[in-house]
Amino acid sequence: MRVIVDLCVVPVGVGTSVSRHVAACQEVLVAAGLSHQMHAYGTNIEGDWDAVFAAVKRCHEVVHALGAPRITTTLKVGTRTDRAQSMADKVKSVQAKLAGAG
């Protein structure tokens, strides 16, 4: 099953800056070969359900290994069975409506 998720991994107990931890999680997604797009408060990821959730687990493992004693994660999950849709498709649909084309 294909899935699109919005992932926000927040290490707790590591100080104010978490960019090192975010970068490590991004490296996990690249290594997993998943299509993803980082944004200011998280990352959108698309792919096969098992591959995406394995990468989320790996992000937790890597962030803990960097010294985070605790992690809180917000995860939004979307699936469709009526048709294939990518992250880019979803954005293009809204942009077309903003441009008056739909």
Backbone as a chain_set.jsonl record, in Angstrom:
{"seq": "MRVIVDLCVVPVGVGTSVSRHVAACQEVLVAAGLSHQMHAYGTNIEGDWDAVFAAVKRCHEVVHALGAPRITTTLKVGTRTDRAQSMADKVKSVQAKLAGAG", "coords": {"N": [[0.839, -1.178, 0.0], [0.563, 2.203, -0.847], [1.634, 5.23, 0.73], [1.363, 8.515, 2.082], [3.017, 10.532, 4.318], [3.228, 12.914, 6.994], [5.803, 13.84, 8.877], [7.085, 14.643, 12.031], [9.691, 14.746, 14.034], [10.727, 15.189, 17.253], [13.386, 15.677, 19.245], [13.864, 15.384, 22.714], [15.363, 16.97, 25.469], [17.844, 17.716, 24.496], [18.718, 20.259, 24.217], [18.335, 23.574, 22.75], [18.679, 23.778, 19.898], [17.866, 21.59, 17.26], [18.7, 20.849, 14.816], [20.815, 19.172, 14.021], [19.852, 16.674, 14.64], [17.583, 16.556, 13.038], [18.821, 16.633, 10.536], [20.118, 14.162, 10.59], [17.955, 12.416, 10.512], [16.938, 13.081, 8.004], [18.994, 12.04, 6.445], [18.545, 9.336, 6.865], [16.157, 9.001, 5.434], [17.003, 9.533, 2.839], [18.855, 7.439, 2.5], [17.065, 5.343, 2.577], [15.855, 5.625, 0.2], [13.495, 6.999, -0.21], [10.971, 9.166, -1.465], [10.858, 12.474, -0.459], [10.125, 15.564, 1.254], [11.387, 18.111, 2.996], [10.063, 20.473, 5.304], [9.358, 23.515, 7.14], [8.461, 22.623, 9.666], [8.682, 19.842, 9.769], [8.615, 16.823, 7.769], [7.448, 15.718, 4.656], [6.738, 12.523, 3.405], [6.719, 9.97, 0.969], [5.778, 6.719, -0.168], [6.071, 3.113, -0.177], [4.117, 1.562, 2.327], [5.385, -0.143, 4.326], [8.109, 0.461, 3.931], [8.194, 3.208, 4.468], [7.363, 3.31, 7.169], [9.345, 1.771, 8.327], [11.499, 3.472, 7.953], [10.726, 5.617, 9.57], [10.922, 4.397, 12.072], [13.678, 3.906, 12.014], [14.614, 6.548, 12.024], [13.984, 7.272, 14.657], [15.716, 5.517, 16.022], [18.235, 6.475, 15.197], [18.208, 9.146, 16.086], [17.986, 8.775, 18.857], [20.471, 7.513, 19.19], [22.113, 9.663, 18.817], [22.05, 10.854, 21.214], [19.659, 11.779, 22.265], [17.529, 11.48, 24.916], [14.858, 11.178, 24.901], [12.058, 11.185, 22.687], [9.535, 12.867, 20.938], [7.016, 12.335, 18.628], [5.098, 13.479, 15.902], [2.796, 12.258, 13.645], [1.176, 12.262, 10.641], [-0.929, 10.452, 8.534], [-1.738, 9.39, 5.299], [-3.686, 7.561, 2.984], [-4.771, 6.266, -0.197], [-7.207, 4.521, -2.094], [-8.605, 4.796, -4.374], [-7.226, 5.994, -6.481], [-3.909, 6.576, -7.781], [-1.764, 8.892, -6.19], [0.559, 11.461, -5.821], [2.784, 13.391, -3.675], [3.48, 15.68, -5.095], [1.356, 15.797, -6.93], [-0.77, 16.488, -5.247], [-0.062, 19.064, -4.413], [0.051, 20.406, -6.899], [-2.642, 20.31, -7.615], [-3.891, 22.072, -5.815], [-2.498, 24.42, -6.477], [-3.39, 24.807, -9.102], [-6.059, 25.418, -8.673], [-5.773, 27.817, -7.287], [-4.779, 29.356, -9.325], [-6.98, 29.634, -10.834], [-7.748, 27.62, -12.522], [-9.416, 25.547, -11.985]], "CA": [[0.0, 0.0, 0.0], [1.28, 3.473, -0.893], [1.264, 6.122, 1.819], [2.006, 9.818, 2.235], [2.994, 10.911, 5.729], [3.873, 14.137, 7.462], [6.549, 13.387, 10.043], [7.796, 15.64, 12.829], [10.408, 14.079, 15.115], [11.262, 16.214, 18.15], [14.18, 15.148, 20.346], [13.676, 16.104, 23.982], [16.511, 16.862, 26.361], [19.091, 17.903, 23.749], [18.985, 21.687, 24.074], [17.445, 24.367, 21.908], [18.817, 23.441, 18.479], [17.678, 20.175, 16.92], [19.011, 20.696, 13.393], [21.692, 18.003, 13.844], [18.983, 15.497, 14.708], [16.756, 16.603, 11.831], [19.7, 16.248, 9.427], [20.34, 12.716, 10.685], [16.718, 11.765, 10.047], [16.903, 13.282, 6.551], [19.927, 11.067, 5.879], [17.847, 8.044, 6.907], [15.182, 8.982, 4.341], [17.78, 9.423, 1.6], [19.38, 6.071, 2.447], [15.934, 4.442, 2.323], [15.406, 5.844, -1.173], [12.119, 7.483, -0.192], [10.679, 10.524, -1.907], [10.523, 13.26, 0.724], [10.288, 17.006, 1.15], [11.446, 18.756, 4.309], [9.482, 21.81, 5.418], [9.814, 24.187, 8.358], [8.089, 21.914, 10.887], [8.597, 18.414, 9.555], [8.965, 16.279, 6.453], [6.49, 14.871, 3.956], [7.388, 11.34, 2.86], [5.805, 9.071, 0.266], [6.347, 5.445, -0.567], [5.41, 1.91, 0.304], [3.813, 1.627, 3.764], [6.411, -0.788, 5.149], [9.368, 1.196, 3.8], [8.051, 4.493, 5.168], [7.334, 3.115, 8.619], [10.684, 1.308, 8.723], [12.34, 4.667, 8.013], [10.33, 6.362, 10.781], [11.561, 3.679, 13.175], [15.124, 4.15, 11.935], [14.832, 7.93, 12.478], [14.0, 7.233, 16.124], [16.946, 4.857, 16.459], [19.372, 7.362, 14.928], [18.123, 10.317, 16.971], [18.381, 8.289, 20.19], [21.911, 7.265, 19.166], [22.781, 10.967, 18.906], [22.009, 11.307, 22.597], [18.338, 12.223, 22.726], [16.98, 10.476, 25.819], [13.41, 11.089, 24.693], [11.599, 11.723, 21.404], [8.091, 12.923, 20.713], [6.802, 12.379, 17.184], [3.766, 13.668, 15.347], [2.743, 11.588, 12.358], [-0.102, 12.25, 9.93], [-0.831, 9.388, 7.536], [-2.813, 9.374, 4.319], [-3.666, 6.543, 1.931], [-5.888, 6.306, -1.149], [-7.404, 3.291, -2.862], [-9.345, 5.105, -5.603], [-6.28, 6.329, -7.543], [-2.551, 6.909, -7.335], [-1.559, 10.33, -6.023], [1.84, 11.776, -5.197], [2.839, 14.675, -2.976], [3.478, 16.716, -6.13], [-0.011, 15.875, -7.458], [-1.606, 17.196, -4.277], [0.312, 20.477, -4.462], [-0.37, 20.923, -8.197], [-4.097, 20.465, -7.601], [-4.211, 23.323, -5.115], [-1.956, 25.529, -7.271], [-4.283, 25.004, -10.251], [-7.249, 26.108, -8.186], [-5.366, 29.192, -6.983], [-4.585, 30.027, -10.604], [-8.275, 29.726, -11.483], [-7.905, 26.566, -13.53], [-10.132, 24.378, -11.522]], "C": [[0.885, 1.242, 0.0], [0.75, 4.389, 0.202], [2.005, 7.442, 1.657], [1.89, 10.174, 3.704], [3.621, 12.281, 5.916], [4.482, 13.786, 8.804], [7.235, 14.567, 10.722], [8.376, 14.934, 14.051], [11.068, 15.16, 15.967], [12.043, 15.552, 19.277], [13.999, 16.025, 21.584], [14.918, 15.892, 24.839], [17.847, 17.047, 25.671], [19.459, 19.378, 23.585], [18.041, 22.326, 23.078], [17.496, 23.962, 20.443], [18.667, 21.941, 18.258], [18.063, 19.894, 15.467], [19.916, 19.499, 13.117], [20.857, 16.722, 13.806], [18.082, 15.406, 13.475], [17.582, 16.159, 10.628], [19.943, 14.742, 9.425], [19.125, 11.948, 10.186], [16.578, 11.926, 8.531], [17.837, 12.288, 5.852], [19.328, 9.664, 5.863], [16.899, 7.928, 5.712], [15.878, 8.855, 2.988], [18.287, 7.992, 1.436], [18.287, 5.059, 2.13], [15.401, 4.598, 0.901], [13.986, 6.361, -1.275], [12.018, 8.909, -0.726], [10.227, 11.31, -0.682], [10.788, 14.731, 0.479], [10.248, 17.596, 2.552], [10.752, 20.116, 4.223], [9.825, 22.338, 6.801], [9.518, 23.418, 9.647], [7.905, 20.426, 10.676], [9.015, 18.023, 8.157], [7.805, 15.467, 5.918], [7.271, 13.738, 3.311], [6.338, 10.523, 2.123], [6.534, 7.808, -0.128], [5.5, 4.292, -0.097], [5.261, 1.973, 1.828], [4.955, 1.076, 4.619], [7.737, -0.033, 5.101], [9.31, 2.523, 4.557], [8.099, 4.291, 6.678], [8.64, 2.527, 9.149], [11.63, 2.501, 8.85], [11.997, 5.519, 9.23], [10.976, 5.706, 12.007], [13.058, 3.955, 13.203], [15.467, 5.583, 12.361], [14.89, 7.973, 14.006], [15.302, 6.618, 16.628], [18.155, 5.785, 16.321], [19.365, 8.564, 15.869], [18.443, 9.921, 18.416], [19.896, 8.074, 20.252], [22.724, 8.556, 19.236], [22.687, 11.572, 20.306], [20.676, 11.829, 23.098], [17.748, 11.153, 23.639], [15.492, 10.226, 25.596], [13.075, 11.724, 23.35], [10.082, 11.769, 21.422], [7.88, 13.134, 19.216], [5.335, 12.594, 16.871], [3.793, 13.085, 13.945], [1.321, 11.655, 11.817], [0.062, 11.291, 8.767], [-2.026, 9.458, 6.593], [-2.607, 8.277, 3.297], [-4.872, 6.75, 1.027], [-5.992, 4.952, -1.828], [-8.093, 3.572, -4.199], [-8.445, 5.478, -6.768], [-4.912, 6.6, -6.936], [-2.427, 8.426, -7.235], [-0.235, 10.554, -5.301], [1.734, 13.09, -4.428], [2.754, 15.813, -3.993], [2.086, 16.897, -6.729], [-0.898, 16.702, -6.538], [-1.327, 18.7, -4.32], [-0.156, 21.106, -5.773], [-1.873, 21.163, -8.245], [-4.508, 21.777, -6.944], [-3.702, 24.529, -5.921], [-2.837, 25.833, -8.472], [-5.544, 25.746, -9.82], [-6.944, 27.567, -7.847], [-5.188, 30.011, -8.245], [-5.881, 30.159, -11.394], [-8.534, 28.666, -12.534], [-8.705, 25.384, -13.029], [-10.862, 24.64, -10.291]], "O": [[1.847, 1.321, 0.763], [-0.427, 4.334, 0.56], [3.13, 7.481, 1.158], [0.801, 10.126, 4.276], [4.429, 12.737, 5.108], [3.768, 13.473, 9.756], [7.884, 15.384, 10.069], [7.653, 14.572, 14.979], [11.868, 15.95, 15.468], [11.454, 14.935, 20.165], [13.983, 17.253, 21.495], [15.453, 14.786, 24.924], [18.876, 16.6, 26.179], [20.417, 19.702, 22.882], [17.079, 21.709, 22.621], [16.451, 23.818, 19.809], [19.259, 21.13, 18.969], [17.778, 18.815, 14.949], [19.787, 18.869, 12.067], [21.134, 15.809, 13.028], [17.849, 14.322, 12.94], [17.101, 15.393, 9.792], [19.971, 14.119, 8.363], [19.269, 10.933, 9.506], [16.143, 10.997, 7.85], [17.504, 11.758, 4.792], [19.583, 8.891, 4.939], [16.843, 6.888, 5.057], [15.396, 8.153, 2.099], [18.164, 7.404, 0.362], [18.546, 4.037, 1.493], [14.587, 3.792, 0.45], [13.335, 6.189, -2.305], [12.882, 9.746, -0.463], [9.332, 10.88, 0.046], [11.576, 15.098, -0.392], [9.21, 17.583, 3.213], [10.84, 20.815, 3.213], [10.519, 21.662, 7.561], [10.257, 23.551, 10.623], [7.065, 19.806, 11.328], [9.68, 18.782, 7.452], [7.241, 14.631, 6.624], [8.338, 13.958, 2.738], [5.204, 10.393, 2.586], [7.737, 7.815, -0.388], [4.358, 4.468, 0.328], [6.182, 2.391, 2.528], [5.436, 1.752, 5.53], [8.413, 0.097, 6.121], [10.277, 2.908, 5.214], [8.796, 5.02, 7.383], [9.0, 2.764, 10.303], [12.468, 2.536, 9.751], [12.892, 6.086, 9.857], [11.513, 6.396, 12.874], [13.639, 4.204, 14.259], [16.5, 5.807, 12.991], [15.753, 8.639, 14.577], [15.919, 7.14, 17.557], [18.992, 5.865, 17.22], [20.411, 8.951, 16.389], [19.111, 10.675, 19.123], [20.531, 8.414, 21.25], [23.88, 8.548, 19.66], [23.186, 12.671, 20.55], [20.576, 12.276, 24.241], [17.49, 10.036, 23.191], [14.938, 9.217, 26.033], [13.723, 12.681, 22.926], [9.426, 10.827, 21.866], [8.497, 14.012, 18.613], [4.452, 11.987, 17.476], [4.691, 13.375, 13.155], [0.381, 11.171, 12.446], [1.085, 11.315, 8.084], [-3.173, 9.57, 7.027], [-1.499, 8.078, 2.8], [-5.873, 7.337, 1.437], [-4.978, 4.31, -2.104], [-8.159, 2.694, -5.059], [-8.832, 5.309, -7.924], [-4.782, 6.824, -5.732], [-2.925, 9.155, -8.093], [0.051, 9.908, -4.292], [0.735, 13.803, -4.516], [2.042, 16.793, -3.776], [1.676, 18.024, -7.008], [-1.687, 17.524, -7.004], [-2.253, 19.509, -4.27], [-0.699, 22.211, -5.771], [-2.323, 22.129, -8.86], [-5.364, 22.499, -7.454], [-4.396, 25.54, -6.032], [-3.015, 26.998, -8.826], [-6.033, 26.614, -10.543], [-7.766, 28.449, -8.095], [-5.417, 31.221, -8.244], [-5.892, 30.724, -12.487], [-9.446, 28.806, -13.349], [-8.652, 24.31, -13.628], [-11.525, 23.746, -9.764]]}, "num_chains": 1, "name": "protein.A"}
